[in-house]
Amino acid sequence: MKKTNATITAISSLLTLGAAAFAAPTFAADKPDLEKCYGVAKAGKNDCAGPAHACSGQSKTDAGGKEWISLPKGTCERLSGGSLTAK
């Protein structure tokens, strides 16, 4: 019985952690101290939908001009290739 309870607890913990990993990311529109920065996201690290997909984390190339990530205001334009508008 104790092994069964421990197994259930372990599985529940993994499911909870997995759900947290798939929670909606924080977007620039939700926080006034963040801005959308286009052209600097690594492949698979974008924050929202792009031209060829509908979810975050699905970009296929590095520094895609239509892919963006949320960054603190004032940071984007200091990055090489960073833009506040889609390319």
CORDALIN-V802255 format. One record per residue. N is the residue number from 1. RES is the residue in three letters. PSI is psi in whole degrees, 0 to 359 (* if undefined). BURIAL is + if it has 9 or more other C-alpha atoms within 8 Angstrom, else -. D_CENTER is the distance of its C-alpha to the mean C-alpha in Angstrom with 1 decimal. Layout:
N_RES_PSI_BURIAL_D_CENTER / N_RES_PSI_BURIAL_D_CENTER
This chain:
1_MET_319_-_40.6 / 2_LYS_322_-_38.8 / 3_LYS_322_-_37.0 / 4_THR_315_-_35.9 / 5_ASN_319_-_34.6 / 6_ALA_321_-_32.8 / 7_THR_316_-_31.2 / 8_ILE_318_-_30.1 / 9_THR_317_-_28.6 / 10_ALA_316_-_26.7 / 11_ILE_318_-_25.4 / 12_SER_319_-_24.4 / 13_SER_317_-_22.5 / 14_LEU_319_-_20.5 / 15_LEU_321_-_19.7 / 16_THR_316_-_18.6 / 17_LEU_322_-_16.3 / 18_GLY_320_-_14.9 / 19_ALA_323_-_14.4 / 20_ALA_326_-_12.5 / 21_ALA_332_-_10.1 / 22_PHE_8_-_9.6 / 23_ALA_153_-_9.7 / 24_ALA_132_-_8.1 / 25_PRO_161_-_5.4 / 26_THR_126_-_7.7 / 27_PHE_160_+_8.5 / 28_ALA_326_+_11.3 / 29_ALA_335_-_13.8 / 30_ASP_337_-_13.7 / 31_LYS_122_-_14.6 / 32_PRO_344_-_17.3 / 33_ASP_6_-_16.7 / 34_LEU_157_+_13.5 / 35_GLU_155_+_13.5 / 36_LYS_129_+_11.7 / 37_CYS_114_+_12.4 / 38_TYR_148_+_13.2 / 39_GLY_9_+_14.4 / 40_VAL_355_+_12.9 / 41_ALA_137_+_9.6 / 42_LYS_158_+_10.7 / 43_ALA_129_+_11.1 / 44_GLY_5_+_8.5 / 45_LYS_14_+_5.8 / 46_ASN_159_+_5.3 / 47_ASP_341_+_3.6 / 48_CYS_185_+_6.7 / 49_ALA_152_+_10.0 / 50_GLY_189_+_12.2 / 51_PRO_337_-_15.9 / 52_ALA_8_-_16.1 / 53_HIS_171_-_13.5 / 54_ALA_8_-_12.4 / 55_CYS_161_+_9.0 / 56_SER_155_+_5.3 / 57_GLY_15_+_5.8 / 58_GLN_11_+_9.3 / 59_SER_146_+_10.5 / 60_LYS_342_-_13.8 / 61_THR_156_-_14.8 / 62_ASP_144_+_14.2 / 63_ALA_38_+_14.5 / 64_GLY_134_+_14.6 / 65_GLY_342_+_16.2 / 66_LYS_0_+_14.4 / 67_GLU_142_+_10.8 / 68_TRP_161_+_9.1 / 69_ILE_157_+_7.0 / 70_SER_130_+_8.3 / 71_LEU_157_+_11.2 / 72_PRO_143_+_14.4 / 73_LYS_139_-_17.1 / 74_GLY_351_-_19.3 / 75_THR_320_-_17.1 / 76_CYS_310_+_16.0 / 77_GLU_348_+_19.6 / 78_ARG_349_-_20.6 / 79_LEU_143_-_18.3 / 80_SER_121_-_20.0 / 81_GLY_354_-_18.9 / 82_GLY_139_+_16.8 / 83_SER_146_+_17.6 / 84_LEU_354_+_17.1 / 85_THR_151_-_18.0 / 86_ALA_147_+_17.1 / 87_LYS_*_-_19.5
